[in-house]
Amino acid sequence: MNIDNNQLRQYIENTADLMEEHGLPRMAGRVIGALMICTPPYLSHDELAEQLQASKGSISMTTQLLTRVGILERISLPGHRKHHYQLRSRLWQDLLSTSSEHIQQHRRLADDGLHLLKDEPAEAKLRLIELQVFSDFILELLPEMADRWERRRPELMEERLAQLA
């Protein structure tokens, strides 16, 4: 496999940019980017530090954060003394569940706001009502999306792998 190092670094930085837009620290995005494209699909602290040209302390704090929030999992490999990290299996499927929890939190926030404004005119409540309605709509769709993904995943993966062959 012959991957251009500049393209590899640019992919990692693009991933960092995107993850930063979603509220993660830049280094977390860089670790995610590196783990998205590495072969085999895991790296040690030392390998991450070397590839990302970062301190071991920074890598340690970042892997702890990403493990705690459920993006990474720490693995042990037979014959290796060091731990390795990989993106957690079922990460993308589980994001739907996490999304559901976040949407429910937003829904409760809207409910609380409407309770505070119970004696106010309807126009004062419109933003909160829209958040309620949007939350209800998304919560209604998420289980169906998760079910459809589970059913379609094997077929979609097979199709995409066939396209790459």
Residue, then its C-alpha position, 0 to 999 in steps of 0.5 A: m500500500n502506497i499512501d502519500n504522507n501529505q494526503l494522509r496528514q491532510y485527511i487527519e487534519n480534515t477530520a480534526d477540523l470536522m470534529e472540532e466543529h462538533g465540539l471535540p478538542r482538535m487533538a481528539g479529531r486528529v486521533i479519530g482521523a488516524l484511527m479511521i485510516c490505519t492498518p491494522p485498525y489500531l494504534s498504540h500511544d507511542e504510534l499515535a504520538e509519532q504519527l500525530q507529532a504530539s506529546k505522549g501526555s497529550i495523546s494520553m489525555t485524548t485517548q482517556l477522553l475518547t474512551r470515556v465518551g465511548i468513541l475509542e476502546r482500549i485493547s490488549l494484543p497477545g505478545h504486546r505489553k502496551h495497550h492499543y486503541q481502536l474506534r469502538s465497534r458499532l460506533w456509528q450505530d450507537l450514535l443513533s442511541t446517543s442522539s436519542e438521549h440528547i434529543q430527549q434532553h433538548r425535549r425536557l429543556a423545552d418542557d421546562g422552558l414552557h413551564l416557566l412561560k406558562d402565563e406568557p403569550a403564545e408568541a413568547k413560547l414559539r421557539l420552545i414549541e418548535l424545539q418540542v415538535f422537532s424533538d418529538f419528530i426526531l425521536e419518532l424517526l430514530p428507532e426506525m432509522a436504527d432498525r433499517w440500518e441493522r437490516r440494510r447494513p450487511e447489504l450496503m457493506e457488501e455493495r460498497l466492498a464490491q464497488l471497491a474490488 
